[in-house]
Structures are given as C-alpha cells and as structure tokens.
Amino acid sequence: MDRFSFLNAAHTEFFAQLYDQYLENPDSVEPSWRSFFQGFDFGMTSYNEENKVEQIANFASNNTDVSLVSEKLQKEFNVLKLIDGYRSRGHLFTKTNPVRERRTTSPTLEITNFGLSSADLNTVFDAAKVINIQPCTLQEIIKHLDTIYCQHIGVEYMYIRKPEVVEWIQKKLGYNDNQPKFSLEEKKSILNKLNQAVSFENFLHTKYVGQKRFSLEGGESIIPALDALIEKAAEKGVEQFVMGMAHRGRLNVLANIFGKSTQDIFGEFDGKDYDQEYFDGDVKYHLGLTADKVTSTGKKININLAPNPSHLETVGAVIEGITRAKQDKYFPNDFSKVLPIAVHGDAAIAGQGILYEIVQMAQLDGYKTGGTIHIVINNQVGFTTNYLDARSSTYCTDVAKVTLSPVLHVNADDAEAVVHAMSFALDFRMQFGKDVFIDLLGYRKYGHNEGDEPRFTQPVLYKIIAKHKNPRDIYMEKLLADGVIDNTFVKGLEQEYKSNLEINLEESRKKDLTIITPFMKNEWKGFEQVSDVEMLKKVDTTFPKEGLTEVANIICNLPTDKKFISKIQKLINDRKTMFFETNKLDWAMAEHLAYGSLLKEGYDVRISGQDVERGTFSHRHAVVKVEDSEEEVTLLSNLEGATGKFNIYNSLLSEYGVLGFDYGYALANPNTLTIWEAQFGDFSNGAQIMIDQYISCGEDKWNNQNGIVLLLPHGYEGQGAEHSSARMERYLQLCARHNMYVADCTTPANFFHLLRRQMKTTFRKPLIVFTPKSLLRDPRVVSSVEEFATGSFQETFDDETVNKDEVKTLVFCTGKFYYDITAERENLGRNDVAVVRIEQLFPLPVEQLKEIIAKYPNADDYVWAQEEPKNMGAYSFMLMNFDLVKWRLASLKAYAAPAAGSYTRAKRRQADALRMVFDKNLYR
C-alpha cells in the first residue's frame, strides 16, 4: 500500500461524494475544495470512475506546492493524515496499562508531526466528516480522536484489507465515542460479578494459605465481561459456548461463570480422594465442566469449559474441534449457534507455536468455526520472565494479524471498558464470522503461584502492585462517587457472597470424597467406561455382502458426464475388477468399504491430515478431480441410503494443531469415526504433546472417553530415518490399563474390521494404527469379499501353513515384517519355523498367545522378530508384558536413528535381521 492508502477504504465516501457534488454544482462546495477539484480535472488526462479517490489523493500529494491547492486544502489533507495516524497508531498511546508506564513510541501523535500547529487548533475543518461528525475545530477533532483511540481501549484494525470491515469497525468505534454507556442495573451487575471474583480469591487465600490456585487477582474484570458476553450472545441466538483457558483464573471462572459447586472446589483443595475408582483425576486447575445456564432473560444455553494439561495452549486446538463437532452435529451450515472462547496467557500466546497453527486453521473449510473470541489475561510476565524477554513483537497478540483480526487492548482496571470491549468482540464475530482478540492488560498479584516470591525477579513492579487497588474497589469508588450505589449496597454484596462460601466450606468438610462432574455428559449418554478385559472381547463387525456390493458400485464408478485423467480412470476400473471379478481386495478397498458400511449404518466419518484426500502414497483417492475443471468428486458422498456423512479434508501442514482439533472433534461427537492420518508415521512427533497429554491419558485424568483414530504409515523400505518408523515404542510405552488400542494389521479385511469395531463398541478408546506403505500394493496383501462380510477383527493370526508338530522355532512379529519372514522361510525351505502375527499390541491378547503357544509342543526356540532396531519397535514392550517364554531377539542393533539413510545399507541390515530369525547362532 502507498502512503496515501488511508484515503482509499476509510474515506472513499467522503471524497467521492464531495467530488460528485462538485461535478453536479461546483459552487456548492467550499471554495478551496472547488479550486482543488478544478486543478484535479485540469491535471487528469483520463478519468476512471473506479479509482477516482486514489487519483484525487495522488494528485494532492504531487501538487502540494502549486497554487491550485490552497493552504487551507493542504491543511485539510494534513488533518486527514492526523485522523489516519490516530486510527493506525492510537493504540500505542493509550492508558491501558494499570501498573506500568507505556514504552516510548516514536513518532508521536503530536500535531506538528502532521504539518499542523497550535495556530490551527481553532480552525474549522471539513475533514471532521470522515469521523462522522460535523465540521469542527481541530481541537475538537483531536479531543474526539483521543476519546476513541487513546483512553482505556486501544484498537488495532487498520491492517485489515476489506473496506467494508474497516468501515464497520470505524462506525462501531464512533458509537458512544468507544466509551461504555451502561444503565444503572448493568453497572450494579458488573459490580456484583467483580465482587464475586475478588471475594472468591480472598476467601481461598485465607482458607488455603500458600496452596496453588493460580489466582485471577489483577484480571478479575474478565468475570463480569464473560458474564455479559454469555448474556448478550444468547440474545443473538448463540446456544452453546465452548471455552478453553489456562490455569490463571480457572477456578474463579468455574465458580462464578460456570456455577461449579464451591463445595466440590473446596473438596479438591482439601485433597480428598475421588468418588470413582477407574480414573486418577488431575489437579483442580486442570479440570473442565459442562453446565446448562439460564440467562437473565430466560434463554437456556449450554456452556463447556474443556479440561487441559499444563501445556496450556493445546486446549485452543481442542475447543475448535469440539466447537466444529457441535456445529456439524446440531446446527449444520450454521456456525453462529456455537461460540468458541479461548482464554490465553500473554507469554503463552506469544511463545507457543500452536497458536499460529490454530489461527491458520480459522478460515479453512475443514476446520473453521465461524470465528473465535480470543481473550488474553495479560499479566505482563510469564512465570518469572518479563515481557521484554518473552517476545520480539510489540504485542503478545500480534499473531492476530496473520488473519487480519482486530485486536482490542483494554485496561483491566476499568471493568466497564472490559465489558464494552467484549461486546464489540461479540458483535464483530457475529457480523463477520471471524476471529477477534482482546488483550486484557492487568497484572498478577502474586508470583507464578501463591507460594512463589515475585520480588526475586520483579522487585520494582511488585512494589507498585502491592499498593494497587483491585478492580472491584476501583469500580466501587467510581459508582459511589457517581451516586449509583451506597456503602450499604457494597457491604451487602460482599457479606452475602462470603456467607455462602463459608456455608459451602463447612458442608464440603463433611464429605469424604470429591465428586468429579463429567464433561459433555449429554454427548456421551449411552456409552460406558470399560477395562482392558472388555476391550479384548469380540465385537460383531460383520456387514452383509449385499451392502458391500452397494458400496462397491459407488466407489468403482466415476460419473460418466465428466472427464478424468487416464490414471484415475484405470485406478477406479481396477477397483471394480478386484471386487467383481478377482475377489482380491486391497488395502484401499478395505478402507473405502469400512467407511461406506459405517455411513450406511448412520455413522459419520471425518478424516483429516496432510494429503489425505488422495493419500500420501496415492492409494486412497477418496476425492478425485475432474481433468479440465478440477471439480472435486467424492464418491462416498453419493452412497444411496446412507444417513451418515462423509467428510475428508486435506489439512494445513500441521500435526500439532490439527491433531488437537480432531481430538476435540472426537471428544464432542462419539458417533463420528474421526481419523487423523500422518503423512509419514513419525510426523506425529510434531503432535507429541497431544498424544502424551490428551490421547493416552485423557480418560484417566479427566474422565473423558475419546475414539480418535491415528493412522501412522510405518514400514522399513529403505526410505531413511524419517520415512520408516512411526515410533511404535513410544505409543507402547504410553499404554496401560485401558487407555487405548494399538494395532499393526497385515490384511485388508482385518483393517476393515478394526475400523468398524471402533464404532460398533459401546465405549470409545483412541486407536493407534501402524498402517503399511509398500503393502498397499503388494499382491500378497489381499482379502476376499467374504472375509469382509463375515469374520471379525483378529487380534492374532496363527500360522496355518505349517505342521505344528514339526515346528521347532516359533516366531512372533507384527506388521510388514511378516511378509519378509515368510518369503525368506519359503526361500530357505524351512518347515520347522512357524510365524505368528500379533495384530493388536495393546491390549495385548495374552490368553490368545498362550493358546497359540500350546499348539506347538516341540517348539523350544521363541523369537521376537522386528525390522526396527533393538531399542525401538515392540521388543521392550513384549519383554515387559509377555514373560511366558524367553525371547530370542531377531532385529537390527540398537541405533540412535530409526533407519539408515542409505538404501543399500538399510537393505543389508534388514537382511541381517532376517538371517537372525532362522539362525540361533547370530543372536546378539
């Protein structure tokens, strides 16, 4: 943009109307403008209606020294520059910091920086019309601009590229001069919520001295703001809220916004055990809650605060997934009904990379939620780190500029300003369906937690904070001075709230156990929590052949009225051949048939990840493109009689944020088969926090079931370290009790039944699947239609090709290595070796394995064979979990990297591991 770009979007109407007025009647405009337009007409050899404002601006900038432009008119343009300066830079000169002086910023908004002087202060300027006021003096214009842009709310928005959005914001800011105007009852309500926030913290501070609670003190004004947000949003038609937030202030929000019983909160402080045995729980400031609330006008709304671990910003991705799932399930094609609210810390929003991933998802088809209200509880310090050491950007919220989202910086001491800013944010979100950020600038009264000494690292700041009044007392004094309330009113509020807390504390201490309220209980009605014993029970996953044929007819026929590239046509024809002629179905067919059968049964299917529509290895082709137009055709969406919906989305190049989103989606919609696929298995490294802190232990910590499926391509084919291993050992290390399934299938039919089992159980567990690469097209890796229609998922496959009495060596393996071993056995002619496949590693089917071993009376050599190095793969897991036999290991040596970069070296190492399977003397 050029330096006069401010004359475009914001001031188009002003210039265009004035010029049109001049063209119609030159004498009707002010003489200096008439002189200017006469010069403009003379200087322009061509005139284009579409860019006349730009031409006027450029003409003015290029002719400021000629007589055609009067001094008065030059001053008008200087005032316009001043207005633009306030709009663009006013936020740098606000009174938004309650405990620190602002950093010095240059240039300032002094009028001398805009070619104006004190002599101009009493001059009347037409440029005032640009800010929607009548022509007035420069002094009045400055006062108006200062009121809007430089008080307790600073607004960043001039980087937004859509004129209609900029114009909407400017009109919104002009309303009441961006100053709150509340009724007496609204002011009393704000004070009431502030009192609750302050009194709650004071009560805990005296009753639980030194205990961690991550106090909200310094940011209490978020409580009346959230209360007002919910009330107003409900009036606008919002029916559900999904909120995620960090530790700080969480207990206060739970108590005073979500209505969590303070008895339960006190029980958590007292360290009581839980009322349920099957989960271990989490610290009190990690817990979530779902509640139904009725607003003051009788609107019923559902509010959800998602649980989260200490990696705080992870929950931002999760709540977006929860929100989208609720929107898809309850309000298809209407994003307005479910509102996500993400509450951040200042250091976290600036420092955690997942925020960038989440922001980049905000407008993508597979991940958008119609706009999120982001609120930063800005303590100006992260743990012990000053903000100057915590980021390079000016503001912690500068990530908002990625999606051109407006940012409001607000003084947290001014409760009315905070509520006013929240109202603006809601209106913006509902109007444009896009993100908006509120930077709530406050402080942290104590250290990182209540047992921390903040003066170790911020002695000067904490001297100021120690003397600083809390937002309730500041607002109370204001209302007392304005005659809105009297001292009796304040004392009554405080006494009533504290009395309730005392009663609840007394009642809480009569109870022996802490009650944990389930999160999103309605969504999980009918699902039961089970142990690993139940997880090992057989589930009916059969699907009639007639139904499979219906699905096959859809996925094996392209629309005849569209043109596709020859390779796509051949691929689809090959599908038809394998189903209807050869009866040898490959992996891709198994996958499509699993999805189609579930859709027919009323389940939804959602798949996301990098390149999933086509598939990294070009096997899936769930979405095909018309050759000439690139129109997308999703065959499974045409399945007649299917009541389920099929959605598949190529994700942005993100693992962390996208997996968090899909975890949240599965958390809110257990009847959708929700799948995240890694491009290569170990790309899940980028999402390890989601795996470690949500997927593997969410049920144990927060009582949350989740049926998310991770497809992780795995297999040693000489493609180097990053494209070989999905790091199986890491997932197996996380397995315990009943937390998730881990599988490594070797046949298409077994994969089909595995995916169907995920939906057909009466419970939900995360499923980790190590999927193949080379086996996708291996002619040995096929199944018959009958194996799909009948049968069930097999946790193990015994070797049915050998005479069990002749077997001396019993080999156990998983995945692709089975085919390498059996090929080598055939090559060597070894009839004394049997190969058993373990298709499900967790829960490990121990009883099945015992039965298999008992069938080999003469076996005395038990081999665990794996293509992964000794220190990786499933070897250590099997040693720990299956001690019925003494294992002999056949694998690569221990290595730091999962595989060699050289294809030749990788093949040589794998050949060595294969030889070890058949030669005891090579054991190492």
Beta strands, then each sheet from edge to edge (+ up, - down):
strand 1: 124-125
strand 2: 136-137
strand 3: 153-156
strand 4: 240-245
strand 5: 273-274
strand 6: 289-294
strand 7: 300-305
strand 8: 338-345
strand 9: 373-378
strand 10: 381-382
strand 11: 385-386
strand 12: 407-411
strand 13: 436-441
strand 14: 513-514
strand 15: 604-609
strand 16: 623-625
strand 17: 632-634
strand 18: 646-650
strand 19: 672-677
strand 20: 709-713
strand 21: 741-743
strand 22: 767-771
strand 23: 796-797
strand 24: 809-813
strand 25: 833-838
strand 26: 840-842
strand 27: 861-869
strand 28: 887-892
sheet 1: 1+ 2-
sheet 2: 3+ 12- 13- 9- 8- 4- 7- 6+
sheet 3: 5+ 14+
sheet 4: 10+ 11-
sheet 5: 18+ 15+ 19+ 20+ 22+ 21+ 26-
sheet 6: 16+ 17-
sheet 7: 23+ 25- 24- 27- 28-
end
